[in-house]
């Protein structure tokens, strides 16, 4: 049996909670989409085989990413036709696994953690490849997730979902970084759960509860950074994780930095980018290929990808800006822009409530607390915001939407919707 498990990355499921952004696997943080970045991290740890579980909507895009990787890593793609649970997603890899008794290491594409977690997981598995291992994130404050029940030796006897702050069985929150020593045994147990009369979709978790009766499961504690991409504003947390890895200043040879421009801290300026006189880039920050940072503009703690225009006197702060966005004399604060957004002169994303409380946002008709005291706008692909538009904190603007000049956007705008303020023009002739 190989001492490196087969890597399994779950990248299917539904992305409806991410609206107005699209497929989370395709979000690019720097040069690579998230899925490719994750695969490259695992490759550096010695993984040379992987199975990705996608869905019909992202199948073509994921296959394109796999084809671009070259021969250094052998990656196969399994498709989950419907988002009916993690257990079903895991069963989809069975036909692609050449050895049904091989160990597998299950992760989710949208969980970004430090390298040390995977190193510790592999170390524990190699010390005893007959046991299963689950990562447990050590949380001092209560987190509304699944908590692991463990004994003094670190053996897991169960999981408790959202037990409440006063009923936590430990301070270890389950994260999907799971090593199973025998995939075939796991498949059989999951199938048995699907054959039962249970109505809930937690077949995978119930299968693990069953396996724990005979198979030792051990926790691998982890206290490092963990960012999960579940809602669109989480893009900012993932961005921060990638920005935190920048060390020093890296300026491409053909990038132009004006003598009176300023680079402060950890900054990457990519090929063909231009930073004009009076502009400031304050790290950690990433400037993509062929992007222009205009005169007296400022980019700080942000990621601005390729072919963007950060125009004269524009401020981009703590924001993620995808390819092809156009900004001029505006303020982009704590916001997420999908590709090809036009943010015209005088526009501002308000990011702070009057009471300075946590900013909520509407997701599938429900108000959800973002957990952020500063959150601007989430703007979908090819949206056009005309001059002097102002968006209120936590507002989302759909793909292809058009916002007329001078409009204050106080609620979400649907894909393709056009909203504007009618102006009554009053002309008074001099007496």
N, C-alpha and C positions, 0 to 999 in steps of 0.2 A: 504494500500500500504506500502511495506517495506521502512524504511528510509535509507536503503542501496541499491543503484541500482545494477542491474545485471552487473557484470564485463564482458566486451567483449574485448578480445585482438586479434588484427589482426596480423596474422603470416603467411599469404599466400603471394600472389604476386610472382613475379619472382626475383631470386637472381643473375641474370646474371651479374649485375654490381659488384658483390662481387668476381668474378673470380680473382685468382685461388682458393679462399676459397669457401667452400660449404655453406650449409644452415646456415643462420645467427642465427636462434633460438638455434642451437646446440653449438655455440661457448661457451666455458666454461671460466668463469672468477672466478677463485678459484675452489671450489668444485662442483658448480652447473652450468649446461647450462644456458644461458641467460634467456630463457623462464621460467625455474624453479625459478631462482632468482627473476624475476619479479612477479611471482605468490606468492612467499613467502613474498615479500614486501607488496603486497595487502592483504594477509592473516593477517599480523600483524596490518593492518588498520581495520580489521573487516569484510573483504570479505570472504565468505565461499562458494560462488557459482561463477562459471565463465564459459564462452563459448569461446573457442579458434577457430579462423577461420584459417585453414591451406590449403594446396594444395595437389594434389595427390603425389607429389614428397616427401613431408615431413610428410605425413599422418602417416606412420608407426613409424617414429622417435618420433613425437609429442605424439602419443598414448602411446608409451613406457614411455615417461616422465610423462604423466598423470597417468599411472598405478603405477609409482614409488612414487607418492605423498602420498599415503595412504588415509585415510578417513577424514582427517582434512578439506579438501577442495573438494567440489564436482565440477568436471570439465568435461564439455562435449566438443566434437570436431565436428565442422562443416567443410565441405570441399567446397572450391571454385574451380570448375573444371578448369577454365581458368582465367588468370589474366586480367580481363576486367574492373577493376575499383573498388574503395572503396565502391561505392553504391551497386554493386553486392555482394561484400563480406559481407556487413551488412545484406543484404536480406537473406543470407544463414543461419543466426541464427534464423530466424523466426520459423521454425518447432521445435526448441529446447526450445523455450521460453514458459514456462507453463502459463504465464499470458501476453497476448499481449499488455496490457495497462501498463505494469511495466516500471519503469525508467531503462535506461541502461547507463553505463559509458564506452565509447569507447576509447581504447588506442591502440598503436602500440607496438609490442614487441621490436622494435629496437630503441625506444625513451627511454633514461635513464635520469631520472630527480631526484631531491631530494624529499624526503618523504613529505616535506612541501607543495608541489604543490597538491598532492592528498588530504592531510588533509584540505587544503583551499577549494578545490573543493567540498568535502563532507560537509564542514561547510556551504558553501553558499547554496548548494542544500537543506540541512535540514532546513535552515532558510526560504526557500520558494520553496517547491517541485513542484510548478506549472510552474516554469520557466525553461529554458534551460541555460546551462553554458558552455562557451568555454574558455580554458586557453589561455592567451596571454602573450608570453614571451617579456619582456621589452628589447628592443634593442637600444642602443645608436647609434651604427654604422649601416649602411644599410646592410640588409640581403636579399638575393634574394628569398623571400618566399611570402606567402599571408599575407597581413596586414588587421587588423580589423578596421572597421569604427565604432567609438563609440561616444556617446554624453557625456555630463557632468555627467550623472548618471550612466555611465558604460553600458548603453544599446547598443547592437550591432545592426547596421542597414544594414551591408553588409561587404563584403570582397573584397579586391583589390589584384590581383595576380601580384607580381613583378612590383610595380608601378614605380620603379626607385628612386634614392636617393632624388631627389628634389620634388617628388610627393607623399610622404608617408602620408596617412590620419591620422596616429598615429605612436607611436613607439612600437606598440603591434603586434607581429608576431604570427599568428595562429599556434598552435601545436595541434596534435591530442590527446587531453585530453578533451573529450566532454561528458557532461551529457545531455541526452534527457529525459524529464519527462514522455513521452508516446511513447513507441517503436512502437506500432501499427500505430500511426499517422505518424511517421517517415517512416515506411515501405511503407505506402500508397503513401506518397509524392515522395519517391524515385522511386516507380513503375511508377508513372505518368511521371516522367522525362525520364525513359527508353522508355515509349510509345510515347514520343515526337519525333520530327524530328531532334533534335540537334545531331550533329556528334561528339562532344567532349565527353571525358570520365569522365567529372566532374559532374556526376549525383548527387552525394552526396552533393557537394557544392551548386549546383543549387536548390536541395531540401531544404537545409537550408535557402537559400535566399527566397524561397517561404514561408517557415514556419515563417520567421521573420516578415512577414506582419501582422500576427495575434497573434503570440506567442512571449512573451518577451524572448530575448536572452541577457544574461549578460556576460561581460568579467570577468575572475578571473586573475588579473595580477600576473606575476611570474618573479622574477629577479634572481632566483637561477641557478644552473648549468643545462645545457641541452646538451646532447650528443646523436646524431642520427647515427645509423649504416647503412649507405647507400653505401659506397665505402669501399674497403678492408682496406685502411689505417685508417678508422675511428675506427677499432679495437683498435688502440693505445689510442684513446680518451676514449673509453669505459673502457679499461684497467685502465687508469689513474683515472677514476671515482671510480672504485672499489678499487684501491690501496689507494685512499684518505680516505677510510673508515677504514683502518687498524689503530688501536690505540695500541701503545706500541709494545712489542715483545712477540710473542707466539710461543714457541718451543715445539713440541710434545714430550711426555715422552720417546719414543724410538728413537727419532732423535739423531744423533751423531754430536756434534760440537767440533772440535779439540780445545785444549787449546790455540793454536796460531791463530785460525781463529777469524774473527772480524765480529760482527753484529752491525750495526749502524742505529739508527732510528727505524721506524715502520716496523717490519719484521714478517712474518709468515713462519715458517719452519715446514712442515707437517710430518706425521708419516713415519718412515723409511728412511727419508732423511739423507744424510751424507755431512757434510761440512768439508773438509780436511785442513791440516795445511797451513797457509798462505793465505787462501781464505778470501775474504771480501764480505759481503752482505750489501749493503747500501740501506736503505729504502727511500720511501716505496717500499717494495718488497715482493713477494710471491714465495716460493719454494714448489713445490708439493710433493706428496708422492713418496718415494723411489728414489728421484732425487739425483744425486751426483754432488756436486760442488767441483771440484778437486783442487789440490795444486796450490796456487797463482792465482786462478781464481777470477774474480770479477763479481758480479751481482748487478746492481744498477737501481733503478726506473723501475723494470721489473717484469714480471710474467712468471715464468718457471714452467710448470705444471708437471704431474706425469711421473716417469720412464725416465727422461732425464739424459744425461751425459754432464755436463758443464766441459770439460776437462781442463787439465793443462794449465795455463796461458790464458785461454779464457776470453774475456770480453763480457758481455751481458749488453747493456745499452739501457734503454728506449724502450725495445722490449717485444713482446708477443711471447712466445715459447710454443707450444702445446705439448701434450703427446709424449713420445718416441723419441724425437729429440736427435741426437748425434752431439756433437761439440767438437773439440779438437784444442787447440792452434790457435784460430781464433777470429774474431771480428764481433759481431752481433750488429749492431747499428741502432736504430730507425726502426726496421724491424718486420715483422709478419711471423712466421713459423707455417704452418699447422702440423698435426701429422706426426711423423716418417721421418722428414727431416734429411738427413745426410749432415753435413757441415764440410768438412774435414780440416785438418791442413793447416794453412796459408790462409784460405779463409777470405774475408772481404766484408761487405756490405757498399760500399761508400754511404754516407748520405748527403753530402753537395755539392751544385753546386759551380763552381769556382767563379761565380758572387754573390754567397750567396743569390740568389733569391729563390722564392717559387718553389718547385719541382713539375713538372707536371708528369702525368702518362697517359697511353693510356687505355681507357675504351670503348669497343665495337667500336674500330676504330677511336675514337675521343680523342684528347688530352684534358685532364682535369687537372685543377689546383688543387693540393691537399690542398693548403692553408697552407702547412707546409714548413718551411725553412730547416728542416732536415727530410729526409725520405729515408730509406734504401731500402730493397727488400721485396716483398711479395712472399713467396715461398709456393707452393702447396704441398699437402700430398704426402709423399714417394718420393719426389724429392731427387736426389743424386748429390751433388756438390763435385767434386774431389778436390785434393789438389791445393792450390794457385788460386782458382777461385776468381774473383773479379766482383761484380755486381755494375752497375752504379746506381745513385739515381733514385728511382721510378720504377725500373725494376720489372717485375712480372715473376715468373717461374712456369709453370704449374705442375699439379699433375703427378707424375711418370716421370718427365723429368730427363735427365742425362746430366750433364755439365762436359766435359772433363777437365783434369788438365791444369792449367795455362791459362784458357780462361777468357777474359774480356767480360762480358755480357753487351751489350749496348742497347739491345731491348728485348721485351717480348719473352718468350719461351713457345711454346704451350704445352698442356698436352701430355705426352708421347714422346715428341721430344728429340732427342739426338743431341747435338752440341759439337764440339771440334775443336781445332786448330791443323792442320797438322804441324808436326815438320820435318824440313829438317835437318838431322844430317850430319855435315861436319867433317870429320876426316883428320887431317893433320899429317902425320908421321914426326918425327924429321929428319932434314937433316943430 
